[in-house]
Amino acid sequence: MNTLLEFNLDLIKKYDKAGPRYTSYPTAVVFNDSFGEKDYRKQAITSNEANKKKSISLYFHIPFCDTLCFFCACNKIATKKRDKADTYLDYLEKEMAIVSKLYDKSRLVEQMHFGGGTPTFLTDEQFERMMALIAKYFPLIQTEERDYSIEIDPRSVTKESMKKLAGYGFNRFSLGVQDVNPVVQKAVNRIQPTQMTRDIIQACRDVNARSISVDLIYGLPFQTLNSFALTVDAVIEMSPDRLSVFNYAHLPHLFAPQKRIKAEDLPKAEEKLAILQMTIEKLTGAGYVYIGMDHFAKPDDELAIAQANGTLQRNFQGYTTHAELDLVALGVSSISSVNNSFSQNVKSTEQYYAILDRGKLPIYRGYLLNDDDVIRKAVIQHLACHFALDFEKIEQEFSINVTDYFAQELDELKQMQRDKLITMDEKNIEVTPAGRLLIRNICMVFDIYLRKQRGQKFSKVI
């Protein structure tokens, strides 16, 4: 097993509580409706003044899915009617027309991501139209330096459509797999033969993908230790560059599709932990590096290299090498991160369309970070991405004394130090191999809003 990761069952049980994944800090529960369109425009102007030549990152949310996966907690619309996407593209263009004017044309789109829903729900004609619209309103990079990624459903693409995606500049592909067992697939309404997944991964390779990522979920109905071991073995054989292994959070009161899943069909807590331990052992045994928070990558993948050289970061897409860029997000429910502010679009297409019809941006809430937020964000980034915190770096960057500024937090961490999740002295914090799986718990100590807001709904850390 990878010596940088230790599965300590007693510690996992002790610290297994709910908490954020820290794709942002502060997290989305802190966003509020006092931040609106005027605030967003102001932050874009400020960013342009400071970053005239700095690239940007684009995110597009495509909410449609052909079929409904019962485990899903995403903002999506299940439909067979492809013409719904035509209407959506009409309004995406309206949003692009407004948003693109806020950013200087010298700011190239270095990174772009399509999420959903299922972005590959779009027909070839719709996709061609969407890419033409993006190129009309934003300066896309035409060279290999671009980092353009898309989430694909292997059931909705072919070898030919993969060639078209590559032709549009996409060079990173993320595939939902979840589980290869037909019994589990039927229970969650996602029938996806293993050979189909294998063929699409090969199609990604055939178009010279820079990276291929696979998503798995443990804790789904009818999963067992033995059955999921076969899934992990099958995926290791497919040899993706990255893997995300998520814990299924059964929250039917929040996500209506999950009401189709019976709680009694889910694996018990002990079995889930055994499944996780087995998965970690198999992946690290196969040479994958544990990046953190559910993510694994091959040692030569850009994420693993960035972690090794200290440049890895996190944003709403998870671990990335581009989080320092302004993230300009379009589409329903999408979240932008511009110049130390967050802004989120409305979550329903009806509201989205109605607001854009009035010539307004469909932002319904957001947040402007204060000085304390910026410091805590940096601390959480260091811990989540590098499993360490060098006090001197933080002190130099923000002109603070870490031991004074975080006196309460450092005191709280002493219990984690006693439990050997971390080592700590007056100069730094190092996360131990046993603490890496519980990095969310360690980050939570520095989250001032967790103290203020009780009762928020998050997934379990393990």
C-alpha positions, 0 to 999 in steps of 0.5 A: 500500500502507498506509504503516503496513505494509511487506512486507520479504521479507528480514526475514521470511525472517530472522525466520520462526520459530515463536512464540506469538500472545499471546492470553494471557501467560503462554501456555497452555504455562505452565499447570500442574495445581498450580492447581485448583478451590480456586485458581479459587474464591479468585480469583473471591472476590478479584475480587468484593471488588475489582470489585463492580459491574464487568461480566464477559465470558462464553465458551461452548465448543460442541465439535460440528461437523457435518463435519470440516474437515481443516485444523482444530486446534480442540478439536471433535467431528465428529458428525451426532447432534444429541442429543449436544448435549442431553447437553452442555447438561445438563452446561453447566447443571451448570457454570453452576449452580456458576460463577454462584454465584461471581460477584456478581449485580450484575456484568452480562454485558457481553461474551459469545462462543460458540466451537467447534467450530461453535456453530451446530451446535445446533438451534433448540430447543437454542439456545433452551434454552441461551440460557434457561439463560444468562439463568437463571444470569447477568445478561445486558444487554438494551440495545445496550451488549452485545457478544455474538458468535458463530462461525457456519458459513455452511453451518449457518445460514439467514436465519431462524436469523440473525434468531433469533440477533439476537433473542437479542442477538448483534450480532457474527458471525464466519464461517469461509470459508478459501478460495472455490476449489472445488478447495481446499475439496474438499481440506480437506473444506469445501464452501461455495459463495461465494454461500452465504457472500455470502447469510449476510453479507447476512443478518448485515447484515439483522439490523443486525450491529455487525460481521461478521468473515471468516476466511481461511487461506493455505497450504492444499493446491492454493492458488496466488498466482492462486487465492488472489487470487480469494478475496481479491477475492471477500471484499473484494467482500463487504466484511466489517468485519474479516478474519483471515488465518491461516497454515496450520500443518501439524502432523499429529502433533498434529492427527489431521484434518490427516493427510488433507492431503498435504504435497506438495499444500501451496504451497511456502514462497516461494509462501506468502510471495507469497500473504501479500504479495498479500493484504496489498496487496489488503486495505490497498489496499481500505482495511483497516487492519492491526491486527496478528497476522493481523487487519485491520479497516475504519478505522471498526470498533471495533478500528481506533478502539480501536487509534487511541485506545490502548484496544485489548487482546488476550485468548483471542478475539484483539483486543478492546475488553473484555480488562480484564473477568474472562473466565468460560469454560464448556465443555470446554477453555475457558480463564478469565481471572479476577483475574490467573489463568488456569484451563482445563477438561478437554478431553474430554466424558467427563472433563467429565461425570464431574467435574461429576457429582461436583459439582466444577468441571472445571478441570484446570490453570491459572496464577496470575500473579506480579508479573513476569508482570503487568509482562511481560503489560502490555509485550506487550499494549502492543507487540501492540496499539499497536506501541509501548512508552512506558517512562514509562507502564510505570514509573508503573504498576509502579514500576520502571525499565524500562532496569534491569528489562529490561536483557537484553531491551533489549540483545537488541532492539538486533539488531532495531533494527539490522534496522530492525524497531524504533526505540528510545531511552531513552524508548520503543520504536516498531515500524516498518512493516517490523516490524509483520508480525513483532510476535510476534518482538518480543513474544517477547523479553519472554517469560521462559518462552521462555528457560526452556522449549525445544521448545514447539510454536507456529505459524510467525510468518508 
